[in-house]
Amino acid sequence: MKSIQVFDKLLTNELLSAVQDYFAREIRWKYGWPQGVNDPFTHWNYDFLETGLRNQDDMEEKLRGKPEYKPLTDVWDALRAGPLHDQILLRCYANAHTYGVEGYPHRDVEKNQVDNYTAVVYINPHWKTVWAGELDLFDESGDTFFSISPRPGRVAVIPGEILHAARAVSRTCPAVRICLAFKSRIPN
C-alpha cells in the first residue's frame, strides 16, 4: 500500500494565519455537497475551481488566475515544494462539518487511478481532542486502519483510491471543522 503522510510543520504560522483570515473574511459556505455518487447526505462546501469530481486536467493556472486566491496558492506552493512535488492540481475546495454533519465513506477516485492523491489541510486556529472530527481511513474489509485527528495546520496526504470518511464533530464542539482539500496527480 502507498504511504499516508501526516505533517504538522509543513505550513508556516504566517501562512496558516493568512488562510484562516481569508476564510473568515471571504468564504460563504454552501450546503448540499455530496461525497461521491452513493452519499445520501451532504455537508458544507466551497468549491474554488468548480471542476468536475473526476477532473484529471491541470487547474493550477485557474487557481493562480484569481489574485484573491493568493493564500490558497501559497498553500499549494508549500505542498508542491514538499509531499506533492511535481504533481499537477486537479481540484481545490474546502469542506466544513458541524455537529450532526458527518462524512460518508467514499473514494476520491476510481480504485484504478493510483496516481491521484488528496492533501487535506486543517485550518482551524485551535482544536481539542474531545471535539472529534477525525478523518478515518478504511481497509478493504471496512475496518478503520488509520485515523487522522484535525490539528491546526496539519496536512495529511492520502492516496485518492483509499476509502475514507470525515467523522462528525462531537456535540461539545463549538466550532466548524474546516479542511482545505487539494486533489492532485502525478503527471504522465
C-alpha positions in Angstrom: 0.0 0.0 0.0 1.2 3.5 -0.7 2.1 5.6 2.2 -0.1 8.0 4.1 1.7 11.1 5.2 0.9 13.5 8.0 2.8 16.8 8.6 2.4 19.2 11.4 5.0 21.8 10.5 4.7 21.9 6.7 2.9 25.3 6.7 4.4 28.3 8.5 2.4 30.0 11.2 2.1 33.1 8.9 0.7 31.1 6.0 -1.8 29.3 8.3 -2.9 32.7 9.7 -3.3 34.1 6.2 -5.5 31.2 5.2 -7.6 31.4 8.4 -8.1 35.2 7.8 -9.1 34.6 4.2 -11.7 32.0 5.2 -13.1 34.3 8.0 -13.4 37.2 5.5 -14.3 35.6 2.2 -15.9 32.2 2.4 -19.7 31.9 2.3 -20.4 28.2 2.7 -22.8 26.3 0.5 -24.8 23.4 1.9 -25.5 20.3 -0.2 -22.2 18.9 -1.3 -22.3 15.0 -1.6 -19.2 12.8 -1.0 -19.4 10.5 -4.0 -22.3 9.2 -6.0 -23.6 6.9 -3.2 -23.8 9.5 -0.5 -27.4 10.1 0.6 -26.3 13.0 2.8 -24.5 16.2 2.3 -22.2 18.8 4.0 -21.0 22.3 3.8 -18.6 23.0 0.9 -16.9 25.8 -1.1 -15.5 24.7 -4.5 -12.9 27.2 -5.6 -12.1 25.9 -9.1 -15.6 24.4 -9.9 -14.1 21.4 -11.7 -15.9 18.1 -12.0 -15.5 15.3 -9.5 -13.4 13.2 -12.0 -11.3 16.1 -13.4 -7.8 15.0 -14.5 -6.8 18.3 -16.2 -4.3 20.7 -14.6 -6.1 23.6 -12.9 -3.1 25.4 -11.5 -3.4 28.4 -13.9 -7.1 28.7 -12.9 -6.1 28.9 -9.2 -3.3 31.4 -9.9 -5.6 33.4 -12.2 -7.6 34.8 -9.2 -5.5 37.2 -7.1 -7.9 36.8 -4.2 -6.8 33.1 -4.0 -3.2 34.0 -3.0 -3.5 32.3 0.4 -4.6 29.1 -1.4 -1.9 29.4 -4.0 0.7 29.8 -1.2 -0.6 26.6 0.4 -0.4 24.8 -3.0 3.1 26.1 -3.4 4.1 24.6 0.0 2.5 21.3 -0.9 4.3 21.3 -4.3 7.6 22.1 -2.5 7.0 19.1 -0.2 4.9 16.0 -0.4 3.2 16.8 -3.8 6.4 17.6 -5.6 5.9 17.8 -9.4 2.2 16.8 -9.1 -0.5 18.7 -11.0 -3.5 20.3 -9.4 -6.9 18.8 -10.3 -9.2 20.4 -7.7 -9.3 22.7 -4.8 -12.2 23.1 -2.4 -13.0 23.3 1.3 -15.3 21.3 3.5 -17.0 22.2 6.7 -18.6 20.0 9.3 -20.6 20.9 12.4 -22.2 18.6 15.0 -24.7 16.3 13.2 -23.0 16.6 9.8 -20.7 13.7 9.2 -18.9 12.4 6.2 -19.9 9.3 4.2 -17.3 6.6 3.3 -16.0 7.3 -0.2 -13.0 7.2 -2.5 -11.8 10.4 -4.2 -11.1 8.5 -7.4 -11.7 5.1 -9.0 -9.6 2.3 -7.5 -7.5 2.0 -10.7 -6.5 5.7 -10.6 -3.4 5.0 -8.5 -1.6 8.2 -9.5 -4.2 10.5 -7.7 -3.7 12.0 -4.2 -5.7 14.1 -1.8 -4.0 16.6 0.5 -6.2 17.7 3.4 -5.2 20.9 5.3 -6.9 21.6 8.6 -7.2 25.3 9.1 -9.0 25.7 12.4 -7.0 28.0 14.7 -7.3 25.5 17.6 -8.8 22.1 18.1 -9.5 19.9 21.2 -9.3 16.1 21.0 -12.8 15.8 22.7 -14.2 17.6 19.7 -13.6 14.6 17.5 -13.9 15.2 13.7 -11.2 12.7 12.6 -10.5 11.6 9.1 -10.8 7.8 9.2 -9.3 5.5 6.5 -10.6 2.1 5.9 -9.2 -1.2 4.6 -10.9 -3.4 2.0 -12.9 -5.2 4.8 -14.2 -1.8 6.0 -12.2 -1.6 9.2 -10.5 1.6 10.2 -6.8 1.2 9.9 -5.7 4.8 10.2 -7.3 7.9 11.8 -6.1 11.5 11.4 -7.0 14.0 14.1 -7.7 17.6 13.0 -5.0 19.9 14.3 -4.3 23.5 13.3 -2.1 23.5 10.2 -1.9 19.7 10.0 -1.6 18.4 6.5 -2.5 14.8 5.6 -1.7 13.3 2.2 -3.6 10.2 1.2 -3.8 8.1 -2.0 -7.1 9.0 -3.7 -8.2 5.4 -4.0 -8.4 4.8 -0.2 -11.9 4.5 1.2 -12.2 7.3 3.9 -14.7 9.4 5.7 -14.7 12.6 7.7 -16.2 11.8 11.1 -18.6 14.1 12.8 -17.5 16.6 15.4 -18.8 16.0 18.9 -21.8 17.8 20.4 -19.3 19.6 22.8 -17.6 21.2 19.8 -18.5 24.9 19.4 -16.6 25.2 16.1 -16.9 24.3 12.5 -14.2 21.8 11.5 -12.7 23.2 8.3 -10.4 21.4 5.9 -9.0 22.6 2.7 -8.5 19.9 0.1 -6.2 19.8 -2.9 -6.6 16.9 -5.3 -3.5 16.2 -7.4 -1.9 13.6 -9.6 1.4 12.5 -10.8 1.6 13.6 -14.5 2.0 11.0 -17.2 
